[in-house]
Amino acid sequence: MSVKRRDLLLGGGGVAATLAVGQLASSDSASAQAPRAPAKWQRDADVVVIGSGACGLPAAIAAREAGASVILVEAEKDIGGHAITSGGNVPLGGGTSVQKKYGIDDSPDLLFRDLTDWSVVEPNGFPDYRYNDREIIRAFADNSAATFEWLVAHGVIFVDKAPDAFGGTSVGNSVPREMHSAAMDWPMVQTGKPADPMIQKMLSTGNGLMRPLEAAAKKAGVQILLEHKMTAIFREQPAAGRVVGIAVDNNGRTLNIRARKAVIIATGGFTGNVNFRRMFDPRLTEEYCGLAGMPWSNQDASGELAGMAIGASLWGFYNQTGEFGSNLTKPGTIGTQFGYVNLKWMPGSAVFDRARASGLSVANWQDLILVNMIGRRFYDETGGQFTANDYGSIKDYKQGNYLNAKNTKYSPNNFIDAALAGIGDGHNGGGPIWAIFDADAVTREKWDPKPPNVDIKAGLFFSADTLGDLAKKIKMQYQRVPMPPENLEQTVARYNSFVDSGVDEDFGKPKPLHKIEKAPFHAAWATPVVHDSRAGLRINAKCQVMDMNAKVIPGLYCGGESAGGFSQHGLARAACQGYIAGKNAVVEKA
Ligand SMILES: Cc1cc2nc3c(=O)[nH]c(=O)nc-3n(C[C@H](O)[C@H](O)[C@H](O)COP(=O)(O)OP(=O)(O)OC[C@H]3O[C@@H](n4cnc5c(N)ncnc54)[C@H](O)[C@@H]3O)c2cc1C
């Protein structure tokens, strides 16, 4: 169902019937009422895993190798979730073989203390680790190195170099832990082709993490059911007793799959579900439809909603509400719905029909201005997104020392907050952000502003010979008020005067360099991109899901972005929790 509705996405010219991907999820998701277990099951296995991403595949393999029969259901046409689209930067530490090889002295205790260090704050002042659940972090710290060795044993090849600090956020400040899964010769989901042979062993990508795990799962005998979307989880009684199975939708056909021992939720989070994400930040309304990782897979909260419908508790809200690293990002490519800086969809990709455009990668933010719905600038365009913390980012870091906050180099950099501030008309969301540039910028950036690089059909890219005409052309579903042409003309005239004087009197952009004066003029979608889920279902050290009374829901497990209590960007916590959940699910009594 969601695929068909996605195809309606963002029709041009402000057509009211169009939908954004972010709007889809709540109606697709499990009901808020506890569902009744079916009388008949069409399939069964000891362990049923929901989702084939960074958590789900390790969970399925670990459970299968421990002797359980395993069915893994995946909503999409292919495996991998956000993980396969990812940068493959995997911060597993605590004393891995590679850390040892390079003389890096790490241990589970050091990792635990790092990830619970109250004294660490990001350069914008938000504390990374203060609100982490100690039980969950202890389990991660104790299993982190083992998960790394397990990934290697299951065919993942890491770039042959010392662990570094590249690519992660909130991964602990004492020692470098970041490892990088190498692309090798697996076809890249972004292009449909393997990476250039010259860089296959050096290029860090999620393709190199997930394809080997898919192969390992198949070899182990995990049954992978693609295009099987979980729609409900069942307990013996609607809201009591063991979890006994799930319902799935397979292209309109409903199947009930019995789980003799356990169900593992590995559905990857909720940031694509507008209503769900707004529980944490009311500003994140529908226009933030360019979720990182889409359209390969969505984060529609279906795991959380199905869990909550049978009594599960949510956990760790602050980690989602806080302004961390890549939770919300400045787009790196413009003129496309999916502008996440590290993910560019090319026409050879299997999902290009849904991505529709690759976008124009911005090399230099001096080449354009960013304006809000009413054609006003709101920030220094060279500004960045929320800041991040990692090894080496605090001078003289000492675990648990109050001086860490003092030694942090603060940089409030609230570009994202400025973009989300909107136009002061009482609405929650900031509305579309448009990149405005001229023909000279196109030359400087070497852009080709035509499809398939830009998405004209969906109303994400406009061109005109005058600025006034450009403003009049900007029409699409989230442009809830027309852009006054005189505003855009005045904004550009004022900006051009800053280029003459060399001083941006409004927002302090460092020495504005280029006037916007040569037709044609362009407006490209440049709205912030939603990225991480850092809150989710409450779990314990074994990744068992807990209810509102802090009681384990028997037979239900969760990990990765659908689990709460752990503020860290991605792959490591997901893979480690999958490994933990898979092992524990097997020992459940059938
Ligand atoms: C572009 C990008 C780059 C990233 N780079 C990095 C990085 O370099 N390092 C890092 O640590 N993290 C990175 N991340 C984050 C990381 O990829 C995620 O945190 C991680 O993949 C989360 O794992 P998961 O298993 O929870 O979810 P996912 O990997 O997203 O897997 C969830 C799976 O569940 C499926 N699913 C959802 N609902 C259902 C349902 N109802 N029924 C059946 N299946 C369902 C989805 O289709 C998906 O396949 C990146 C993310 C993106 C998008």
The ligand as an ORCA input file, in Angstrom:
! r2SCAN-3c Opt
* xyz 0 1
  C      22.184      7.685      4.572
  C      22.492      7.151      5.926
  C      23.802      7.063      6.351
  C      24.100      6.528      7.604
  N      25.408      6.352      7.949
  C      25.700      5.779      9.142
  C      27.048      5.513      9.503
  O      27.972      5.725      8.711
  N      27.298      4.994     10.733
  C      26.294      4.707     11.617
  O      26.574      4.255     12.722
  N      24.998      4.885     11.276
  C      24.688      5.400     10.059
  N      23.384      5.584      9.706
  C      22.331      5.145     10.635
  C      22.134      3.635     10.518
  O      22.048      3.258      9.173
  C      20.869      3.246     11.255
  O      20.933      3.764     12.558
  C      20.708      1.736     11.320
  O      20.594      1.205     10.029
  C      19.488      1.386     12.158
  O      19.334     -0.004     12.116
  P      17.886     -0.629     12.297
  O      18.036     -2.079     12.100
  O      17.309     -0.111     13.538
  O      17.041      0.001     11.088
  P      17.213     -0.205      9.534
  O      18.617     -0.499      9.186
  O      16.590      0.976      8.876
  O      16.323     -1.490      9.224
  C      14.931     -1.496      9.482
  C      14.257     -2.412      8.475
  O      12.951     -2.709      8.922
  C      12.070     -2.683      7.814
  N      10.718     -2.466      8.313
  C      10.221     -1.334      8.877
  N       8.946     -1.531      9.234
  C       8.624     -2.801      8.897
  C       7.449     -3.579      9.015
  N       6.335     -3.079      9.572
  N       7.467     -4.851      8.556
  C       8.589     -5.377      7.987
  N       9.731     -4.673      7.842
  C       9.754     -3.405      8.299
  C      12.585     -1.541      6.979
  O      12.102     -1.600      5.654
  C      14.095     -1.778      7.094
  O      14.546     -2.655      6.100
  C      23.059      6.109      8.456
  C      21.730      6.211      8.042
  C      21.446      6.715      6.787
  C      20.022      6.787      6.350
*
